[in-house]
Amino acid sequence: MSSHSFRRGPVHLLVTLLLLSATLAASLWADRRAPSTLATPLDSIATQIAGWTSSGDMTLRDRIAASLAATSYLSRTYRKGPLQLDMFTAFYERQRAGDTMHSPKFCLPGAGWEFADIRTINLNLPGARVTVNRALVQRSGEHQLMLYWYQSPTRIVASEYQNKFFLVWDGLVHGNQGGSIVRVMLPDAPGAEAGAVNFATDLIPEMRRSLGAQGY
């Protein structure tokens, strides 16, 4: 081993330890902050979005709601003609860096769904472009198209890992620990993706209003 490699090892270890210590300190500090609150209840989200009309809200089973452990959630079905779209969002007033906000990547397989494809796509909003996840899932011959993302008062991200990073960052910089996961699902059929994109594009401002958003 060269002396140059020997010198690099301790330096890299020191940097890693400093980063881990900073993350731990930031998490402990954020835990002392007051929890975030919604500006408006989730069920105040519009019942008509992008040509889709709500056909009612649904209540999760007690076991599922307990596992979700969300501060507030909204599970709602929308219809457009013969088509049905399911929208779900869960808000957490205080997230912690070690927690995972029930990512569909982990929750859906437990319910028997398999991911046939997953990638990210961009949504064009007034004055902004955001990235969300787009996935095809299947179960017992049923095929669904799904869009999902993580939304806080300050940003929208697709990545679970970015969401964890910004959890600490936003707690330190903005004093905000709250955030939500938002999911849209509908049967995979011709026109499904365009319909989901239009719905999600109009849903995001509704979520921003409920979260008391300061930006994307």
C-alpha positions in Angstrom: 0.0 0.0 0.0 1.4 3.4 -0.9 1.9 6.2 1.6 -0.6 8.2 -0.4 -3.3 5.6 0.0 -2.4 5.3 3.7 -2.9 9.0 4.1 -6.2 9.0 2.3 -7.8 6.3 4.4 -7.8 8.2 7.7 -9.0 11.4 6.0 -11.9 9.6 4.4 -12.8 7.9 7.7 -12.7 11.3 9.5 -14.9 12.9 6.9 -17.4 10.1 7.1 -17.5 10.3 10.9 -18.0 14.0 10.8 -20.9 13.7 8.3 -22.6 11.0 10.4 -22.1 13.1 13.6 -23.6 16.2 11.9 -26.6 14.2 10.7 -27.2 12.8 14.1 -26.8 16.2 15.8 -29.2 17.7 13.2 -31.8 14.9 13.8 -31.6 15.4 17.6 -31.9 19.1 17.3 -34.9 18.8 14.9 -36.7 16.5 17.4 -36.8 19.4 19.8 -38.7 21.6 17.4 -42.5 21.9 17.5 -44.3 19.6 15.1 -45.6 21.0 11.8 -49.3 21.4 11.2 -51.5 21.5 8.1 -52.7 24.9 6.9 -56.0 23.3 5.8 -57.3 19.8 6.3 -56.5 17.2 3.7 -60.2 16.6 3.1 -60.4 20.2 1.9 -58.6 19.1 -1.3 -60.9 19.8 -4.3 -63.5 17.2 -5.1 -63.1 18.1 -8.8 -59.6 17.9 -10.3 -58.7 17.9 -14.0 -62.1 16.7 -15.1 -62.2 14.0 -12.4 -65.0 14.1 -9.8 -64.8 12.6 -6.3 -67.1 9.7 -5.6 -66.3 9.6 -1.9 -63.6 9.3 0.8 -62.6 5.9 2.2 -61.5 5.0 5.8 -58.6 2.6 6.2 -58.9 -0.4 8.4 -57.7 0.1 11.9 -54.7 -2.2 11.5 -53.6 -0.4 8.3 -54.1 3.0 9.8 -52.1 2.0 12.9 -49.3 0.7 10.7 -49.3 3.9 8.6 -49.0 6.0 11.8 -49.7 9.2 9.9 -50.9 12.4 11.5 -53.6 12.7 8.9 -54.5 10.9 5.7 -56.9 11.1 2.8 -58.0 8.2 0.6 -60.4 9.3 -2.1 -61.8 7.9 -5.3 -62.3 10.0 -8.4 -64.3 9.2 -11.5 -64.4 10.4 -15.1 -67.0 8.6 -17.1 -66.4 4.9 -16.7 -62.8 5.4 -15.4 -61.8 5.3 -11.8 -58.7 6.9 -10.1 -57.6 6.4 -6.5 -55.8 9.2 -4.8 -54.0 8.7 -1.4 -52.0 11.0 0.7 -50.6 10.8 4.2 -49.2 13.7 6.2 -46.7 13.4 9.0 -46.3 16.3 11.4 -42.9 15.2 12.5 -40.6 12.9 10.5 -37.4 11.4 11.7 -34.3 10.7 9.6 -34.3 7.0 10.5 -37.9 6.5 9.4 -39.2 5.5 5.9 -42.5 7.2 5.0 -44.2 4.0 3.9 -42.8 4.0 0.3 -44.9 2.1 -2.2 -41.8 0.2 -3.1 -42.0 -1.5 0.3 -45.8 -1.4 1.0 -47.3 -2.6 -2.2 -45.3 -5.8 -2.5 -46.5 -6.7 1.0 -50.1 -6.5 -0.5 -49.2 -8.8 -3.4 -48.4 -6.2 -6.0 -45.3 -6.6 -8.2 -43.5 -3.7 -9.9 -43.3 -4.3 -13.7 -41.6 -1.0 -14.3 -40.6 2.1 -12.4 -38.9 5.3 -13.5 -39.2 9.1 -13.0 -41.0 11.6 -15.2 -41.3 15.4 -15.1 -44.5 17.4 -14.5 -44.7 20.9 -15.8 -46.3 23.3 -13.3 -46.7 27.1 -13.5 -43.2 28.4 -13.0 -41.7 25.0 -12.0 -40.9 21.5 -13.2 -41.0 18.7 -10.7 -39.9 15.1 -10.8 -42.2 12.3 -9.6 -42.1 8.5 -9.8 -44.1 6.6 -12.5 -44.6 2.9 -12.0 -46.5 0.0 -13.5 -47.7 -2.6 -10.9 -49.6 -5.8 -11.3 -51.4 -8.4 -9.2 -53.5 -11.4 -10.2 -53.8 -10.1 -13.7 -54.7 -6.6 -12.7 -52.4 -3.8 -14.0 -52.3 -0.4 -12.5 -50.4 2.8 -13.4 -49.1 4.7 -10.4 -47.6 8.2 -9.9 -46.2 9.0 -6.4 -43.9 11.6 -4.8 -42.9 13.2 -1.5 -44.2 16.7 -0.9 -43.4 19.1 1.9 -44.0 22.8 2.3 -40.7 23.6 0.7 -40.2 21.0 -2.1 -41.3 18.0 -4.1 -38.9 15.0 -4.6 -39.3 11.5 -6.1 -36.4 9.8 -4.3 -36.9 8.2 -0.9 -33.3 8.9 -0.1 -33.5 12.6 -1.1 -36.6 12.9 1.0 -34.6 11.7 4.1 -31.8 14.1 3.3 -34.1 17.1 2.9 -35.9 16.1 6.1 -32.8 17.0 8.1 -32.0 20.0 5.9 -35.5 21.5 6.1 -35.6 20.9 9.8 -32.4 22.9 10.2 -33.0 25.7 7.7 -36.7 26.1 7.7 -37.7 24.7 11.1 -40.1 22.3 9.3 -40.3 18.6 10.0 -43.6 17.9 8.3 -44.2 16.2 5.0 -46.4 14.0 3.0 -46.4 11.2 0.5 -48.9 11.5 -2.4 -50.0 8.6 -4.6 -52.3 8.4 -7.7 -53.3 5.0 -9.1 -55.6 4.0 -12.0 -56.0 1.0 -14.3 -53.3 0.8 -17.0 -55.1 1.5 -20.2 -54.7 3.7 -23.3 -54.6 7.3 -22.1 -54.0 6.4 -18.5 -50.7 8.1 -18.2 -52.0 11.3 -19.7 -54.9 11.3 -17.3 -52.7 10.6 -14.3 -50.3 13.4 -15.3 -53.1 15.9 -15.7 -54.6 14.9 -12.4 -51.3 15.0 -10.5 -50.4 18.4 -12.1 -53.6 19.9 -10.7 -53.4 18.0 -7.4 -50.0 19.4 -6.5 -51.3 23.0 -6.0 -54.1 21.6 -3.8 -51.5 19.8 -1.7 -49.4 23.0 -1.5 -52.4 24.9 -0.2 -53.0 22.3 2.4 -49.4 22.1 3.5 -49.0 25.9 3.6 -46.3 25.6 1.0 -43.5 28.1 0.6 -42.2 26.7 -2.7 -41.7 23.6 -4.8 
